[in-house]
């Protein structure tokens, strides 16, 4: 439990430095490690609801930190990726 608290403090600290929320930072980390992840998969990995993650992704898209890719012929599934110019170490 103490390790979890320490981890959450570090995530909050790093997120504040970047001007984003801890959930947004965790989402960016998951997206970086899982290219072309779907909203449902991301929600599952973050242990959040699809609607919550959808709002998080909307704000990240608006900020230019992620992009939704609309594949031709399939408008129901939107893979989520970091923009190619946004993949910094």
PyMOL Python script that loads the backbone (N, CA, C, O; Angstrom):
from pymol import cmd

cmd.read_pdbstr("""\
ATOM      1  N   UNK A   1       0.824  -1.182   0.000  1.00  0.00           N
ATOM      2  CA  UNK A   1       0.000   0.000   0.000  1.00  0.00           C
ATOM      3  C   UNK A   1       0.879   1.261   0.000  1.00  0.00           C
ATOM      4  O   UNK A   1       0.555   2.242  -0.669  1.00  0.00           O
ATOM      5  N   UNK A   2       1.952   1.236   0.724  1.00  0.00           N
ATOM      6  CA  UNK A   2       2.868   2.385   0.763  1.00  0.00           C
ATOM      7  C   UNK A   2       3.526   2.600  -0.596  1.00  0.00           C
ATOM      8  O   UNK A   2       3.727   3.740  -1.016  1.00  0.00           O
ATOM      9  N   UNK A   3       3.860   1.517  -1.280  1.00  0.00           N
ATOM     10  CA  UNK A   3       4.462   1.631  -2.609  1.00  0.00           C
ATOM     11  C   UNK A   3       3.472   2.280  -3.573  1.00  0.00           C
ATOM     12  O   UNK A   3       3.851   3.131  -4.378  1.00  0.00           O
ATOM     13  N   UNK A   4       2.223   1.884  -3.490  1.00  0.00           N
ATOM     14  CA  UNK A   4       1.183   2.449  -4.342  1.00  0.00           C
ATOM     15  C   UNK A   4       1.018   3.945  -4.076  1.00  0.00           C
ATOM     16  O   UNK A   4       0.865   4.726  -5.016  1.00  0.00           O
ATOM     17  N   UNK A   5       1.048   4.347  -2.818  1.00  0.00           N
ATOM     18  CA  UNK A   5       0.942   5.769  -2.465  1.00  0.00           C
ATOM     19  C   UNK A   5       2.125   6.557  -3.018  1.00  0.00           C
ATOM     20  O   UNK A   5       1.958   7.651  -3.556  1.00  0.00           O
ATOM     21  N   UNK A   6       3.316   5.990  -2.880  1.00  0.00           N
ATOM     22  CA  UNK A   6       4.525   6.662  -3.386  1.00  0.00           C
ATOM     23  C   UNK A   6       4.466   6.790  -4.905  1.00  0.00           C
ATOM     24  O   UNK A   6       4.825   7.829  -5.460  1.00  0.00           O
ATOM     25  N   UNK A   7       4.014   5.737  -5.572  1.00  0.00           N
ATOM     26  CA  UNK A   7       3.874   5.765  -7.033  1.00  0.00           C
ATOM     27  C   UNK A   7       2.897   6.862  -7.447  1.00  0.00           C
ATOM     28  O   UNK A   7       3.180   7.632  -8.365  1.00  0.00           O
ATOM     29  N   UNK A   8       1.766   6.934  -6.784  1.00  0.00           N
ATOM     30  CA  UNK A   8       0.757   7.941  -7.124  1.00  0.00           C
ATOM     31  C   UNK A   8       1.276   9.364  -6.876  1.00  0.00           C
ATOM     32  O   UNK A   8       0.950  10.281  -7.631  1.00  0.00           O
ATOM     33  N   UNK A   9       2.072   9.549  -5.835  1.00  0.00           N
ATOM     34  CA  UNK A   9       2.665  10.870  -5.590  1.00  0.00           C
ATOM     35  C   UNK A   9       3.615  11.251  -6.721  1.00  0.00           C
ATOM     36  O   UNK A   9       3.619  12.395  -7.176  1.00  0.00           O
ATOM     37  N   UNK A  10       4.420  10.289  -7.173  1.00  0.00           N
ATOM     38  CA  UNK A  10       5.351  10.553  -8.269  1.00  0.00           C
ATOM     39  C   UNK A  10       4.615  10.865  -9.573  1.00  0.00           C
ATOM     40  O   UNK A  10       5.005  11.773 -10.307  1.00  0.00           O
ATOM     41  N   UNK A  11       3.561  10.118  -9.856  1.00  0.00           N
ATOM     42  CA  UNK A  11       2.771  10.363 -11.068  1.00  0.00           C
ATOM     43  C   UNK A  11       2.151  11.755 -11.000  1.00  0.00           C
ATOM     44  O   UNK A  11       2.170  12.495 -11.983  1.00  0.00           O
ATOM     45  N   UNK A  12       1.606  12.108  -9.851  1.00  0.00           N
ATOM     46  CA  UNK A  12       0.995  13.430  -9.692  1.00  0.00           C
ATOM     47  C   UNK A  12       2.035  14.532  -9.882  1.00  0.00           C
ATOM     48  O   UNK A  12       1.764  15.530 -10.549  1.00  0.00           O
ATOM     49  N   UNK A  13       3.212  14.358  -9.306  1.00  0.00           N
ATOM     50  CA  UNK A  13       4.286  15.336  -9.421  1.00  0.00           C
ATOM     51  C   UNK A  13       4.699  15.512 -10.887  1.00  0.00           C
ATOM     52  O   UNK A  13       4.801  16.636 -11.377  1.00  0.00           O
ATOM     53  N   UNK A  14       4.935  14.390 -11.583  1.00  0.00           N
ATOM     54  CA  UNK A  14       5.342  14.450 -12.985  1.00  0.00           C
ATOM     55  C   UNK A  14       4.250  15.064 -13.854  1.00  0.00           C
ATOM     56  O   UNK A  14       4.544  15.859 -14.746  1.00  0.00           O
ATOM     57  N   UNK A  15       2.999  14.706 -13.603  1.00  0.00           N
ATOM     58  CA  UNK A  15       1.884  15.248 -14.381  1.00  0.00           C
ATOM     59  C   UNK A  15       1.775  16.759 -14.193  1.00  0.00           C
ATOM     60  O   UNK A  15       1.568  17.492 -15.160  1.00  0.00           O
ATOM     61  N   UNK A  16       1.914  17.221 -12.962  1.00  0.00           N
ATOM     62  CA  UNK A  16       1.840  18.662 -12.693  1.00  0.00           C
ATOM     63  C   UNK A  16       2.954  19.417 -13.418  1.00  0.00           C
ATOM     64  O   UNK A  16       2.732  20.516 -13.926  1.00  0.00           O
ATOM     65  N   UNK A  17       4.155  18.828 -13.465  1.00  0.00           N
ATOM     66  CA  UNK A  17       5.263  19.459 -14.185  1.00  0.00           C
ATOM     67  C   UNK A  17       4.941  19.608 -15.666  1.00  0.00           C
ATOM     68  O   UNK A  17       5.370  20.568 -16.305  1.00  0.00           O
ATOM     69  N   UNK A  18       4.190  18.663 -16.208  1.00  0.00           N
ATOM     70  CA  UNK A  18       3.849  18.683 -17.633  1.00  0.00           C
ATOM     71  C   UNK A  18       2.557  19.449 -17.924  1.00  0.00           C
ATOM     72  O   UNK A  18       2.219  19.686 -19.084  1.00  0.00           O
ATOM     73  N   UNK A  19       1.843  19.830 -16.877  1.00  0.00           N
ATOM     74  CA  UNK A  19       0.597  20.566 -17.071  1.00  0.00           C
ATOM     75  C   UNK A  19      -0.573  19.695 -17.491  1.00  0.00           C
ATOM     76  O   UNK A  19      -1.501  20.167 -18.147  1.00  0.00           O
ATOM     77  N   UNK A  20      -0.529  18.423 -17.113  1.00  0.00           N
ATOM     78  CA  UNK A  20      -1.623  17.503 -17.407  1.00  0.00           C
ATOM     79  C   UNK A  20      -2.039  16.795 -16.128  1.00  0.00           C
ATOM     80  O   UNK A  20      -1.394  16.943 -15.090  1.00  0.00           O
ATOM     81  N   UNK A  21      -3.110  16.030 -16.207  1.00  0.00           N
ATOM     82  CA  UNK A  21      -3.578  15.304 -15.026  1.00  0.00           C
ATOM     83  C   UNK A  21      -2.844  13.961 -14.913  1.00  0.00           C
ATOM     84  O   UNK A  21      -2.290  13.469 -15.895  1.00  0.00           O
ATOM     85  N   UNK A  22      -2.845  13.373 -13.713  1.00  0.00           N
ATOM     86  CA  UNK A  22      -2.233  12.052 -13.565  1.00  0.00           C
ATOM     87  C   UNK A  22      -2.864  11.000 -14.483  1.00  0.00           C
ATOM     88  O   UNK A  22      -2.157  10.141 -15.011  1.00  0.00           O
ATOM     89  N   UNK A  23      -4.164  11.058 -14.676  1.00  0.00           N
ATOM     90  CA  UNK A  23      -4.828  10.088 -15.566  1.00  0.00           C
ATOM     91  C   UNK A  23      -4.357  10.293 -17.002  1.00  0.00           C
ATOM     92  O   UNK A  23      -4.143   9.319 -17.724  1.00  0.00           O
ATOM     93  N   UNK A  24      -4.193  11.534 -17.424  1.00  0.00           N
ATOM     94  CA  UNK A  24      -3.693  11.800 -18.768  1.00  0.00           C
ATOM     95  C   UNK A  24      -2.269  11.272 -18.928  1.00  0.00           C
ATOM     96  O   UNK A  24      -1.930  10.712 -19.970  1.00  0.00           O
ATOM     97  N   UNK A  25      -1.446  11.443 -17.915  1.00  0.00           N
ATOM     98  CA  UNK A  25      -0.074  10.936 -17.969  1.00  0.00           C
ATOM     99  C   UNK A  25      -0.067   9.412 -18.071  1.00  0.00           C
ATOM    100  O   UNK A  25       0.679   8.843 -18.867  1.00  0.00           O
ATOM    101  N   UNK A  26      -0.894   8.759 -17.270  1.00  0.00           N
ATOM    102  CA  UNK A  26      -0.981   7.298 -17.335  1.00  0.00           C
ATOM    103  C   UNK A  26      -1.476   6.847 -18.701  1.00  0.00           C
ATOM    104  O   UNK A  26      -0.991   5.850 -19.236  1.00  0.00           O
ATOM    105  N   UNK A  27      -2.443   7.573 -19.276  1.00  0.00           N
ATOM    106  CA  UNK A  27      -2.950   7.234 -20.609  1.00  0.00           C
ATOM    107  C   UNK A  27      -1.853   7.379 -21.656  1.00  0.00           C
ATOM    108  O   UNK A  27      -1.708   6.518 -22.524  1.00  0.00           O
ATOM    109  N   UNK A  28      -1.079   8.461 -21.583  1.00  0.00           N
ATOM    110  CA  UNK A  28       0.022   8.663 -22.526  1.00  0.00           C
ATOM    111  C   UNK A  28       1.044   7.532 -22.430  1.00  0.00           C
ATOM    112  O   UNK A  28       1.551   7.062 -23.448  1.00  0.00           O
ATOM    113  N   UNK A  29       1.342   7.104 -21.225  1.00  0.00           N
ATOM    114  CA  UNK A  29       2.281   6.011 -21.017  1.00  0.00           C
ATOM    115  C   UNK A  29       1.755   4.728 -21.661  1.00  0.00           C
ATOM    116  O   UNK A  29       2.496   4.029 -22.352  1.00  0.00           O
ATOM    117  N   UNK A  30       0.481   4.424 -21.436  1.00  0.00           N
ATOM    118  CA  UNK A  30      -0.117   3.206 -22.008  1.00  0.00           C
ATOM    119  C   UNK A  30      -0.167   3.283 -23.530  1.00  0.00           C
ATOM    120  O   UNK A  30       0.097   2.290 -24.208  1.00  0.00           O
ATOM    121  N   UNK A  31      -0.504   4.451 -24.071  1.00  0.00           N
ATOM    122  CA  UNK A  31      -0.566   4.622 -25.524  1.00  0.00           C
ATOM    123  C   UNK A  31       0.824   4.453 -26.133  1.00  0.00           C
ATOM    124  O   UNK A  31       0.974   3.819 -27.177  1.00  0.00           O
ATOM    125  N   UNK A  32       1.832   5.016 -25.482  1.00  0.00           N
ATOM    126  CA  UNK A  32       3.201   4.892 -25.969  1.00  0.00           C
ATOM    127  C   UNK A  32       3.638   3.430 -26.023  1.00  0.00           C
ATOM    128  O   UNK A  32       4.324   3.018 -26.958  1.00  0.00           O
ATOM    129  N   UNK A  33       3.246   2.659 -25.034  1.00  0.00           N
ATOM    130  CA  UNK A  33       3.649   1.252 -24.967  1.00  0.00           C
ATOM    131  C   UNK A  33       2.736   0.315 -25.744  1.00  0.00           C
ATOM    132  O   UNK A  33       3.047  -0.866 -25.899  1.00  0.00           O
ATOM    133  N   UNK A  34       1.607   0.833 -26.236  1.00  0.00           N
ATOM    134  CA  UNK A  34       0.642   0.012 -26.966  1.00  0.00           C
ATOM    135  C   UNK A  34       0.142   0.780 -28.193  1.00  0.00           C
ATOM    136  O   UNK A  34      -1.001   1.236 -28.204  1.00  0.00           O
ATOM    137  N   UNK A  35       0.977   0.929 -29.224  1.00  0.00           N
ATOM    138  CA  UNK A  35       0.553   1.680 -30.410  1.00  0.00           C
ATOM    139  C   UNK A  35      -0.725   1.103 -31.005  1.00  0.00           C
ATOM    140  O   UNK A  35      -0.958  -0.105 -30.949  1.00  0.00           O
ATOM    141  N   UNK A  36      -1.540   1.969 -31.570  1.00  0.00           N
ATOM    142  CA  UNK A  36      -2.820   1.595 -32.195  1.00  0.00           C
ATOM    143  C   UNK A  36      -3.801   0.983 -31.201  1.00  0.00           C
ATOM    144  O   UNK A  36      -4.650   0.179 -31.584  1.00  0.00           O
ATOM    145  N   UNK A  37      -3.692   1.354 -29.942  1.00  0.00           N
ATOM    146  CA  UNK A  37      -4.594   0.841 -28.920  1.00  0.00           C
ATOM    147  C   UNK A  37      -5.993   1.424 -29.145  1.00  0.00           C
ATOM    148  O   UNK A  37      -6.135   2.579 -29.547  1.00  0.00           O
ATOM    149  N   UNK A  38      -7.002   0.627 -28.886  1.00  0.00           N
ATOM    150  CA  UNK A  38      -8.372   1.126 -29.010  1.00  0.00           C
ATOM    151  C   UNK A  38      -8.799   1.750 -27.681  1.00  0.00           C
ATOM    152  O   UNK A  38      -8.171   1.542 -26.643  1.00  0.00           O
ATOM    153  N   UNK A  39      -9.860   2.503 -27.746  1.00  0.00           N
ATOM    154  CA  UNK A  39     -10.382   3.151 -26.541  1.00  0.00           C
ATOM    155  C   UNK A  39     -10.754   2.109 -25.491  1.00  0.00           C
ATOM    156  O   UNK A  39     -10.442   2.274 -24.312  1.00  0.00           O
ATOM    157  N   UNK A  40     -11.411   1.050 -25.913  1.00  0.00           N
ATOM    158  CA  UNK A  40     -11.813  -0.014 -24.980  1.00  0.00           C
ATOM    159  C   UNK A  40     -10.625  -0.695 -24.323  1.00  0.00           C
ATOM    160  O   UNK A  40     -10.642  -0.971 -23.124  1.00  0.00           O
ATOM    161  N   UNK A  41      -9.584  -0.967 -25.121  1.00  0.00           N
ATOM    162  CA  UNK A  41      -8.377  -1.585 -24.567  1.00  0.00           C
ATOM    163  C   UNK A  41      -7.692  -0.654 -23.582  1.00  0.00           C
ATOM    164  O   UNK A  41      -7.220  -1.085 -22.530  1.00  0.00           O
ATOM    165  N   UNK A  42      -7.642   0.628 -23.932  1.00  0.00           N
ATOM    166  CA  UNK A  42      -7.026   1.604 -23.041  1.00  0.00           C
ATOM    167  C   UNK A  42      -7.807   1.705 -21.738  1.00  0.00           C
ATOM    168  O   UNK A  42      -7.217   1.756 -20.659  1.00  0.00           O
ATOM    169  N   UNK A  43      -9.119   1.732 -21.834  1.00  0.00           N
ATOM    170  CA  UNK A  43      -9.958   1.798 -20.637  1.00  0.00           C
ATOM    171  C   UNK A  43      -9.704   0.583 -19.747  1.00  0.00           C
ATOM    172  O   UNK A  43      -9.629   0.703 -18.525  1.00  0.00           O
ATOM    173  N   UNK A  44      -9.575  -0.573 -20.366  1.00  0.00           N
ATOM    174  CA  UNK A  44      -9.311  -1.796 -19.605  1.00  0.00           C
ATOM    175  C   UNK A  44      -7.957  -1.725 -18.901  1.00  0.00           C
ATOM    176  O   UNK A  44      -7.846  -2.088 -17.730  1.00  0.00           O
ATOM    177  N   UNK A  45      -6.934  -1.262 -19.610  1.00  0.00           N
ATOM    178  CA  UNK A  45      -5.592  -1.176 -19.020  1.00  0.00           C
ATOM    179  C   UNK A  45      -5.526  -0.144 -17.890  1.00  0.00           C
ATOM    180  O   UNK A  45      -4.782  -0.315 -16.924  1.00  0.00           O
ATOM    181  N   UNK A  46      -6.316   0.929 -18.025  1.00  0.00           N
ATOM    182  CA  UNK A  46      -6.342   1.958 -16.985  1.00  0.00           C
ATOM    183  C   UNK A  46      -7.347   1.649 -15.883  1.00  0.00           C
ATOM    184  O   UNK A  46      -7.395   2.332 -14.860  1.00  0.00           O
ATOM    185  N   UNK A  47      -8.142   0.618 -16.102  1.00  0.00           N
ATOM    186  CA  UNK A  47      -9.199   0.214 -15.152  1.00  0.00           C
ATOM    187  C   UNK A  47     -10.201   1.350 -14.922  1.00  0.00           C
ATOM    188  O   UNK A  47     -10.585   1.666 -13.796  1.00  0.00           O
ATOM    189  N   UNK A  48     -10.604   1.949 -16.058  1.00  0.00           N
ATOM    190  CA  UNK A  48     -11.595   3.023 -16.039  1.00  0.00           C
ATOM    191  C   UNK A  48     -12.692   2.682 -17.037  1.00  0.00           C
ATOM    192  O   UNK A  48     -12.546   1.757 -17.837  1.00  0.00           O
ATOM    193  N   UNK A  49     -13.786   3.425 -16.990  1.00  0.00           N
ATOM    194  CA  UNK A  49     -14.869   3.186 -17.940  1.00  0.00           C
ATOM    195  C   UNK A  49     -14.520   3.795 -19.305  1.00  0.00           C
ATOM    196  O   UNK A  49     -13.691   4.698 -19.410  1.00  0.00           O
ATOM    197  N   UNK A  50     -15.178   3.273 -20.341  1.00  0.00           N
ATOM    198  CA  UNK A  50     -14.961   3.806 -21.689  1.00  0.00           C
ATOM    199  C   UNK A  50     -15.293   5.290 -21.755  1.00  0.00           C
ATOM    200  O   UNK A  50     -14.576   6.058 -22.396  1.00  0.00           O
ATOM    201  N   UNK A  51     -16.381   5.701 -21.093  1.00  0.00           N
ATOM    202  CA  UNK A  51     -16.780   7.110 -21.169  1.00  0.00           C
ATOM    203  C   UNK A  51     -15.756   8.014 -20.480  1.00  0.00           C
ATOM    204  O   UNK A  51     -15.495   9.118 -20.957  1.00  0.00           O
ATOM    205  N   UNK A  52     -15.182   7.570 -19.380  1.00  0.00           N
ATOM    206  CA  UNK A  52     -14.152   8.358 -18.703  1.00  0.00           C
ATOM    207  C   UNK A  52     -12.924   8.501 -19.589  1.00  0.00           C
ATOM    208  O   UNK A  52     -12.386   9.599 -19.737  1.00  0.00           O
ATOM    209  N   UNK A  53     -12.480   7.402 -20.176  1.00  0.00           N
ATOM    210  CA  UNK A  53     -11.296   7.421 -21.021  1.00  0.00           C
ATOM    211  C   UNK A  53     -11.560   8.233 -22.295  1.00  0.00           C
ATOM    212  O   UNK A  53     -10.660   8.903 -22.801  1.00  0.00           O
ATOM    213  N   UNK A  54     -12.768   8.173 -22.803  1.00  0.00           N
ATOM    214  CA  UNK A  54     -13.117   8.963 -23.982  1.00  0.00           C
ATOM    215  C   UNK A  54     -12.912  10.455 -23.718  1.00  0.00           C
ATOM    216  O   UNK A  54     -12.379  11.169 -24.568  1.00  0.00           O
ATOM    217  N   UNK A  55     -13.331  10.922 -22.550  1.00  0.00           N
ATOM    218  CA  UNK A  55     -13.125  12.319 -22.175  1.00  0.00           C
ATOM    219  C   UNK A  55     -11.658  12.659 -22.033  1.00  0.00           C
ATOM    220  O   UNK A  55     -11.220  13.730 -22.454  1.00  0.00           O
ATOM    221  N   UNK A  56     -10.896  11.754 -21.443  1.00  0.00           N
ATOM    222  CA  UNK A  56      -9.446  11.960 -21.283  1.00  0.00           C
ATOM    223  C   UNK A  56      -8.797  12.079 -22.660  1.00  0.00           C
ATOM    224  O   UNK A  56      -7.986  12.975 -22.894  1.00  0.00           O
ATOM    225  N   UNK A  57      -9.158  11.174 -23.566  1.00  0.00           N
ATOM    226  CA  UNK A  57      -8.584  11.179 -24.906  1.00  0.00           C
ATOM    227  C   UNK A  57      -9.007  12.434 -25.673  1.00  0.00           C
ATOM    228  O   UNK A  57      -8.199  13.024 -26.390  1.00  0.00           O
ATOM    229  N   UNK A  58     -10.264  12.841 -25.523  1.00  0.00           N
ATOM    230  CA  UNK A  58     -10.721  14.071 -26.185  1.00  0.00           C
ATOM    231  C   UNK A  58      -9.853  15.255 -25.782  1.00  0.00           C
ATOM    232  O   UNK A  58      -9.466  16.061 -26.628  1.00  0.00           O
ATOM    233  N   UNK A  59      -9.548  15.361 -24.492  1.00  0.00           N
ATOM    234  CA  UNK A  59      -8.719  16.478 -24.022  1.00  0.00           C
ATOM    235  C   UNK A  59      -7.275  16.357 -24.524  1.00  0.00           C
ATOM    236  O   UNK A  59      -6.643  17.362 -24.848  1.00  0.00           O
ATOM    237  N   UNK A  60      -6.760  15.133 -24.588  1.00  0.00           N
ATOM    238  CA  UNK A  60      -5.405  14.939 -25.099  1.00  0.00           C
ATOM    239  C   UNK A  60      -5.325  15.226 -26.598  1.00  0.00           C
ATOM    240  O   UNK A  60      -4.329  15.772 -27.074  1.00  0.00           O
ATOM    241  N   UNK A  61      -6.370  14.860 -27.342  1.00  0.00           N
ATOM    242  CA  UNK A  61      -6.421  15.166 -28.775  1.00  0.00           C
ATOM    243  C   UNK A  61      -6.468  16.677 -28.960  1.00  0.00           C
ATOM    244  O   UNK A  61      -5.749  17.231 -29.791  1.00  0.00           O
ATOM    245  N   UNK A  62      -7.315  17.337 -28.184  1.00  0.00           N
ATOM    246  CA  UNK A  62      -7.437  18.796 -28.263  1.00  0.00           C
ATOM    247  C   UNK A  62      -6.100  19.486 -27.959  1.00  0.00           C
ATOM    248  O   UNK A  62      -5.790  20.527 -28.538  1.00  0.00           O
ATOM    249  N   UNK A  63      -5.316  18.904 -27.055  1.00  0.00           N
ATOM    250  CA  UNK A  63      -4.004  19.456 -26.698  1.00  0.00           C
ATOM    251  C   UNK A  63      -2.921  19.086 -27.705  1.00  0.00           C
ATOM    252  O   UNK A  63      -1.802  19.594 -27.632  1.00  0.00           O
ATOM    253  N   UNK A  64      -3.248  18.208 -28.634  1.00  0.00           N
ATOM    254  CA  UNK A  64      -2.272  17.775 -29.631  1.00  0.00           C
ATOM    255  C   UNK A  64      -1.307  16.715 -29.134  1.00  0.00           C
ATOM    256  O   UNK A  64      -0.286  16.453 -29.769  1.00  0.00           O
ATOM    257  N   UNK A  65      -1.628  16.097 -27.987  1.00  0.00           N
ATOM    258  CA  UNK A  65      -0.722  15.097 -27.414  1.00  0.00           C
ATOM    259  C   UNK A  65      -0.974  13.688 -27.933  1.00  0.00           C
ATOM    260  O   UNK A  65      -0.088  12.836 -27.863  1.00  0.00           O
ATOM    261  N   UNK A  66      -2.171  13.432 -28.454  1.00  0.00           N
ATOM    262  CA  UNK A  66      -2.474  12.146 -29.084  1.00  0.00           C
ATOM    263  C   UNK A  66      -3.311  12.408 -30.325  1.00  0.00           C
ATOM    264  O   UNK A  66      -3.856  13.494 -30.519  1.00  0.00           O
ATOM    265  N   UNK A  67      -3.394  11.376 -31.159  1.00  0.00           N
ATOM    266  CA  UNK A  67      -4.241  11.480 -32.332  1.00  0.00           C
ATOM    267  C   UNK A  67      -5.057  10.208 -32.483  1.00  0.00           C
ATOM    268  O   UNK A  67      -4.601   9.105 -32.183  1.00  0.00           O
ATOM    269  N   UNK A  68      -6.270  10.401 -32.956  1.00  0.00           N
ATOM    270  CA  UNK A  68      -7.131   9.275 -33.282  1.00  0.00           C
ATOM    271  C   UNK A  68      -7.021   9.044 -34.775  1.00  0.00           C
ATOM    272  O   UNK A  68      -7.162   9.974 -35.569  1.00  0.00           O
ATOM    273  N   UNK A  69      -6.772   7.820 -35.149  1.00  0.00           N
ATOM    274  CA  UNK A  69      -6.627   7.464 -36.549  1.00  0.00           C
ATOM    275  C   UNK A  69      -7.936   6.836 -37.009  1.00  0.00           C
ATOM    276  O   UNK A  69      -8.391   5.845 -36.438  1.00  0.00           O
ATOM    277  N   UNK A  70      -8.542   7.416 -38.046  1.00  0.00           N
ATOM    278  CA  UNK A  70      -9.794   6.873 -38.577  1.00  0.00           C
ATOM    279  C   UNK A  70      -9.454   6.029 -39.798  1.00  0.00           C
ATOM    280  O   UNK A  70      -9.152   6.567 -40.863  1.00  0.00           O
ATOM    281  N   UNK A  71      -9.502   4.682 -39.641  1.00  0.00           N
ATOM    282  CA  UNK A  71      -9.166   3.840 -40.788  1.00  0.00           C
ATOM    283  C   UNK A  71     -10.269   3.904 -41.848  1.00  0.00           C
ATOM    284  O   UNK A  71     -11.451   3.959 -41.508  1.00  0.00           O
ATOM    285  N   UNK A  72      -9.891   3.898 -43.116  1.00  0.00           N
ATOM    286  CA  UNK A  72     -10.905   3.928 -44.172  1.00  0.00           C
ATOM    287  C   UNK A  72     -11.804   2.694 -44.079  1.00  0.00           C
ATOM    288  O   UNK A  72     -11.324   1.575 -43.894  1.00  0.00           O
ATOM    289  N   UNK A  73     -13.080   2.908 -44.207  1.00  0.00           N
ATOM    290  CA  UNK A  73     -14.033   1.805 -44.189  1.00  0.00           C
ATOM    291  C   UNK A  73     -14.432   1.328 -42.812  1.00  0.00           C
ATOM    292  O   UNK A  73     -15.297   0.459 -42.703  1.00  0.00           O
ATOM    293  N   UNK A  74     -13.837   1.860 -41.750  1.00  0.00           N
ATOM    294  CA  UNK A  74     -14.194   1.433 -40.396  1.00  0.00           C
ATOM    295  C   UNK A  74     -14.242   2.663 -39.511  1.00  0.00           C
ATOM    296  O   UNK A  74     -13.230   3.073 -38.944  1.00  0.00           O
ATOM    297  N   UNK A  75     -15.418   3.243 -39.398  1.00  0.00           N
ATOM    298  CA  UNK A  75     -15.555   4.470 -38.624  1.00  0.00           C
ATOM    299  C   UNK A  75     -15.931   4.205 -37.171  1.00  0.00           C
ATOM    300  O   UNK A  75     -16.137   5.146 -36.405  1.00  0.00           O
ATOM    301  N   UNK A  76     -16.022   2.934 -36.785  1.00  0.00           N
ATOM    302  CA  UNK A  76     -16.384   2.617 -35.406  1.00  0.00           C
ATOM    303  C   UNK A  76     -15.172   2.445 -34.509  1.00  0.00           C
ATOM    304  O   UNK A  76     -15.253   2.684 -33.304  1.00  0.00           O
ATOM    305  N   UNK A  77     -14.062   2.039 -35.077  1.00  0.00           N
ATOM    306  CA  UNK A  77     -12.848   1.807 -34.302  1.00  0.00           C
ATOM    307  C   UNK A  77     -11.846   2.909 -34.599  1.00  0.00           C
ATOM    308  O   UNK A  77     -11.530   3.181 -35.757  1.00  0.00           O
ATOM    309  N   UNK A  78     -11.354   3.536 -33.548  1.00  0.00           N
ATOM    310  CA  UNK A  78     -10.392   4.619 -33.696  1.00  0.00           C
ATOM    311  C   UNK A  78      -9.123   4.269 -32.933  1.00  0.00           C
ATOM    312  O   UNK A  78      -9.052   4.501 -31.726  1.00  0.00           O
ATOM    313  N   UNK A  79      -8.120   3.715 -33.610  1.00  0.00           N
ATOM    314  CA  UNK A  79      -6.854   3.489 -32.906  1.00  0.00           C
ATOM    315  C   UNK A  79      -6.286   4.820 -32.408  1.00  0.00           C
ATOM    316  O   UNK A  79      -6.407   5.847 -33.075  1.00  0.00           O
ATOM    317  N   UNK A  80      -5.681   4.786 -31.257  1.00  0.00           N
ATOM    318  CA  UNK A  80      -5.131   5.986 -30.628  1.00  0.00           C
ATOM    319  C   UNK A  80      -3.608   5.865 -30.618  1.00  0.00           C
ATOM    320  O   UNK A  80      -3.061   4.826 -30.249  1.00  0.00           O
ATOM    321  N   UNK A  81      -2.940   6.927 -31.022  1.00  0.00           N
ATOM    322  CA  UNK A  81      -1.475   6.945 -31.073  1.00  0.00           C
ATOM    323  C   UNK A  81      -0.948   8.281 -30.605  1.00  0.00           C
ATOM    324  O   UNK A  81      -1.675   9.273 -30.563  1.00  0.00           O
ATOM    325  N   UNK A  82       0.323   8.296 -30.255  1.00  0.00           N
ATOM    326  CA  UNK A  82       1.022   9.554 -30.044  1.00  0.00           C
ATOM    327  C   UNK A  82       1.364  10.104 -31.413  1.00  0.00           C
ATOM    328  O   UNK A  82       1.700   9.332 -32.311  1.00  0.00           O
ATOM    329  N   UNK A  83       1.291  11.416 -31.604  1.00  0.00           N
ATOM    330  CA  UNK A  83       1.712  11.962 -32.883  1.00  0.00           C
ATOM    331  C   UNK A  83       3.195  11.693 -33.096  1.00  0.00           C
ATOM    332  O   UNK A  83       3.965  11.654 -32.136  1.00  0.00           O
ATOM    333  N   UNK A  84       3.597  11.508 -34.346  1.00  0.00           N
ATOM    334  CA  UNK A  84       5.004  11.163 -34.603  1.00  0.00           C
ATOM    335  C   UNK A  84       5.967  12.209 -34.070  1.00  0.00           C
ATOM    336  O   UNK A  84       7.082  11.870 -33.673  1.00  0.00           O
ATOM    337  N   UNK A  85       5.560  13.479 -34.052  1.00  0.00           N
ATOM    338  CA  UNK A  85       6.438  14.509 -33.505  1.00  0.00           C
ATOM    339  C   UNK A  85       6.337  14.618 -31.987  1.00  0.00           C
ATOM    340  O   UNK A  85       7.063  15.401 -31.374  1.00  0.00           O
ATOM    341  N   UNK A  86       5.444  13.841 -31.374  1.00  0.00           N
ATOM    342  CA  UNK A  86       5.267  13.909 -29.932  1.00  0.00           C
ATOM    343  C   UNK A  86       5.942  12.800 -29.165  1.00  0.00           C
ATOM    344  O   UNK A  86       5.876  12.772 -27.936  1.00  0.00           O
ATOM    345  N   UNK A  87       6.592  11.884 -29.861  1.00  0.00           N
ATOM    346  CA  UNK A  87       7.255  10.757 -29.200  1.00  0.00           C
ATOM    347  C   UNK A  87       8.639  11.171 -28.765  1.00  0.00           C
ATOM    348  O   UNK A  87       9.615  11.001 -29.495  1.00  0.00           O
ATOM    349  N   UNK A  88       8.713  11.720 -27.561  1.00  0.00           N
ATOM    350  CA  UNK A  88       9.992  12.165 -27.008  1.00  0.00           C
ATOM    351  C   UNK A  88      10.333  11.297 -25.818  1.00  0.00           C
ATOM    352  O   UNK A  88       9.440  10.841 -25.105  1.00  0.00           O
ATOM    353  N   UNK A  89      11.590  11.069 -25.601  1.00  0.00           N
ATOM    354  CA  UNK A  89      12.025  10.245 -24.480  1.00  0.00           C
ATOM    355  C   UNK A  89      12.086  11.047 -23.204  1.00  0.00           C
ATOM    356  O   UNK A  89      12.435  10.509 -22.153  1.00  0.00           O
TER     357      UNK A  89
END
""", "prot")
cmd.dss("prot")
cmd.show_as("cartoon", "prot")
cmd.util.cbc("prot")
cmd.orient("prot")
